[in-house]
Amino acid sequence: MQRPIWLIGMMGSGKSTVAPLVAAALRRRWVDADRFIEERTGCSVADLFAESEARFREAEADAIRVLASGEAVVATGGGAAVAEAAEVMGRSGVVVWLRARVETLEARVEHSSTRPLLIEGPDSLARIDGERRDRYLDLADVVIDTDNLDPEAVANLVVEAWQSASSAV
């Protein structure tokens, strides 16, 4: 059985856009972890966050454990890589960090009303990115800078990284 491919990174890095492209190229299914959590809990991510971030992270950890036993291409939530279940991702599959500069992320999510952590204010994206970068780097098997690449180019790089990792095993 093949291992999952975990796409990690900040909101706006392209995880949910790139995951279906990678999955199509590798003939796998893709999963948006936030949608998977909503299906499993019957609650929206926003509602889980409204209850508490801890409640959301608990549901996220459960989802990661379930997805770790499969072979999907998984677009994780931005905080999944810094949560306790992140080690499950590292042990079960290949972790790819889709990295982007804060300016790029801001441009990509500026009109989003579905990002619970952006409600904290205009500087929250830069603060969150600063808090997570080291953890993303520690967890990632591969880092791909997405700033000046279209989704297809990023997907091709993920596929190449997967193929390299698979042949090295």
Backbone torsions as a table, in degrees:
resi	resn	phi	psi	omega
1	MET	NA	138.9	178.1
2	GLN	-79.6	156.9	-178.9
3	ARG	-90.3	158.3	177.2
4	PRO	-69.3	157.4	171.3
5	ILE	-110.7	119.8	-178.2
6	TRP	-101.4	120.6	173.5
7	LEU	-97.6	118.7	179.6
8	ILE	-116.9	164.3	177.7
9	GLY	145.5	174.8	-178.8
10	MET	-70.2	160.0	171.7
11	MET	-57.1	133.8	-179.1
12	GLY	91.9	-1.3	-179.4
13	SER	-78.6	-15.8	175.6
14	GLY	110.2	10.7	-175.2
15	LYS	-57.7	-49.9	-176.5
16	SER	-73.4	-21.4	176.5
17	THR	-81.8	-40.1	-175.4
18	VAL	-80.0	-34.6	-175.2
19	ALA	-54.0	-47.8	-179.8
20	PRO	-66.2	-29.0	178.1
21	LEU	-69.3	-42.8	177.6
22	VAL	-64.5	-45.3	-179.0
23	ALA	-60.1	-42.5	179.3
24	ALA	-63.6	-41.9	-179.1
25	ALA	-65.4	-33.8	-177.7
26	LEU	-99.1	2.8	-179.3
27	ARG	56.3	53.1	177.7
28	ARG	-127.4	170.9	171.8
29	ARG	-89.4	158.6	174.2
30	TRP	-121.6	152.4	-177.7
31	VAL	-132.9	129.9	168.9
32	ASP	-89.0	114.3	-173.1
33	ALA	-58.8	-38.5	179.8
34	ASP	-64.4	-42.5	177.7
35	ARG	-65.3	-37.9	177.8
36	PHE	-61.4	-42.6	177.9
37	ILE	-63.2	-43.5	179.8
38	GLU	-62.2	-40.7	179.0
39	GLU	-65.6	-41.1	-177.6
40	ARG	-71.6	-35.0	-175.2
41	THR	-96.6	-21.1	-174.7
42	GLY	74.9	12.7	179.5
43	CYS	-125.5	149.8	175.2
44	SER	-74.2	158.6	176.5
45	VAL	-58.6	-42.2	179.6
46	ALA	-59.9	-41.1	178.7
47	ASP	-67.1	-40.0	177.6
48	LEU	-63.1	-42.8	177.2
49	PHE	-64.3	-37.8	179.5
50	ALA	-62.9	-35.4	175.8
51	GLU	-65.7	-52.6	172.1
52	SER	177.0	149.9	176.4
53	GLU	-63.3	-34.3	178.7
54	ALA	-60.8	-39.5	178.3
55	ARG	-62.5	-43.5	177.8
56	PHE	-63.5	-45.7	-177.8
57	ARG	-63.1	-33.2	175.8
58	GLU	-64.2	-45.7	178.3
59	ALA	-65.9	-36.5	178.9
60	GLU	-66.0	-43.3	178.5
61	ALA	-61.5	-40.9	177.6
62	ASP	-62.0	-44.4	179.6
63	ALA	-62.5	-42.5	-179.9
64	ILE	-62.8	-41.7	178.3
65	ARG	-61.9	-41.1	179.0
66	VAL	-66.4	-46.9	-177.1
67	LEU	-69.5	-23.5	-179.4
68	ALA	-64.7	-22.1	-178.9
69	SER	-88.0	1.3	-178.5
70	GLY	-109.8	-162.4	-178.9
71	GLU	-131.3	27.5	-178.5
72	ALA	-75.7	163.5	166.2
73	VAL	-93.3	118.9	-171.6
74	VAL	-112.5	120.6	171.6
75	ALA	-88.3	104.3	-177.2
76	THR	-81.6	164.9	169.8
77	GLY	-72.6	157.4	-176.2
78	GLY	-57.9	-30.4	-177.7
79	GLY	-91.9	-4.5	-176.5
80	ALA	-59.3	-35.7	-176.5
81	ALA	-73.0	-13.9	179.2
82	VAL	-106.7	-1.0	179.6
83	ALA	-86.4	168.7	-177.7
84	GLU	-59.2	-34.2	-177.2
85	ALA	-76.3	-0.3	-179.0
86	ALA	-58.9	-35.4	179.8
87	GLU	-62.0	-30.6	176.8
88	VAL	-61.3	-41.0	178.3
89	MET	-62.0	-46.9	-178.1
90	GLY	-62.2	-36.5	-180.0
91	ARG	-78.7	-27.3	-170.3
92	SER	-96.5	-19.8	-174.1
93	GLY	-159.9	-163.0	177.5
94	VAL	-98.0	129.5	-177.8
95	VAL	-106.6	122.7	-178.4
96	VAL	-117.5	119.7	177.3
97	TRP	-90.1	116.9	172.2
98	LEU	-89.4	101.9	-172.6
99	ARG	-98.9	142.2	176.2
100	ALA	-147.6	153.4	176.1
101	ARG	-68.4	154.2	-179.3
102	VAL	-57.5	-39.0	-179.7
103	GLU	-61.6	-39.0	178.2
104	THR	-67.0	-45.4	179.5
105	LEU	-59.9	-44.9	-179.9
106	GLU	-59.2	-44.4	-179.8
107	ALA	-63.0	-35.0	-177.0
108	ARG	-77.3	-27.7	-175.6
109	VAL	-114.0	6.0	-172.6
110	GLU	-58.9	-27.3	-178.8
111	HIS	-104.3	13.6	-178.2
112	SER	-84.9	132.5	176.3
113	SER	-110.1	6.6	-175.5
114	THR	-108.7	17.9	-178.2
115	ARG	-107.4	99.5	-173.3
116	PRO	-57.4	-36.6	-176.4
117	LEU	-77.5	-13.5	178.2
118	LEU	-78.2	-12.6	-179.8
119	ILE	-66.3	-19.4	-175.7
120	GLU	-66.9	-17.0	178.1
121	GLY	136.9	172.0	-172.9
122	PRO	-65.6	-25.6	-179.1
123	ASP	-94.0	1.4	-174.2
124	SER	-65.3	-34.1	-178.8
125	LEU	-64.0	-45.5	178.6
126	ALA	-64.5	-39.9	179.6
127	ARG	-65.0	-46.4	-179.1
128	ILE	-63.8	-43.6	178.7
129	ASP	-59.2	-44.6	178.8
130	GLY	-62.0	-37.5	179.8
131	GLU	-70.2	-28.9	-172.4
132	ARG	-99.0	-21.1	-171.3
133	ARG	-53.9	-47.3	-178.4
134	ASP	-63.2	-39.1	179.8
135	ARG	-67.3	-42.4	176.3
136	TYR	-57.6	-46.0	-178.2
137	LEU	-63.5	-41.4	179.0
138	ASP	-63.3	-38.0	-174.9
139	LEU	-82.6	-30.5	-171.1
140	ALA	-70.8	135.5	168.6
141	ASP	-83.5	-28.7	-176.8
142	VAL	-140.9	141.4	175.0
143	VAL	-120.6	128.3	178.6
144	ILE	-124.3	121.1	176.7
145	ASP	-80.8	121.0	-172.8
146	THR	-100.9	-2.6	-172.7
147	ASP	-50.5	-50.2	-173.2
148	ASN	-110.6	22.7	-178.9
149	LEU	-116.3	144.8	173.5
150	ASP	-81.8	163.0	-176.4
151	PRO	-55.4	-36.6	-179.9
152	GLU	-64.5	-40.6	178.6
153	ALA	-65.8	-41.2	177.7
154	VAL	-63.1	-45.7	179.5
155	ALA	-59.1	-41.9	178.2
156	ASN	-61.0	-39.8	178.6
157	LEU	-67.3	-36.9	176.9
158	VAL	-65.0	-44.1	179.0
159	VAL	-61.1	-44.9	178.0
160	GLU	-60.2	-42.7	179.2
161	ALA	-63.0	-41.5	178.4
162	TRP	-62.0	-45.8	-178.9
163	GLN	-63.6	-39.7	177.1
164	SER	-64.7	-44.0	-179.5
165	ALA	-66.3	-38.0	-178.9
166	SER	-69.0	-37.0	-179.6
167	SER	-76.2	-19.5	179.7
168	ALA	-81.8	-14.8	-176.8
169	VAL	-79.5	NA	NA
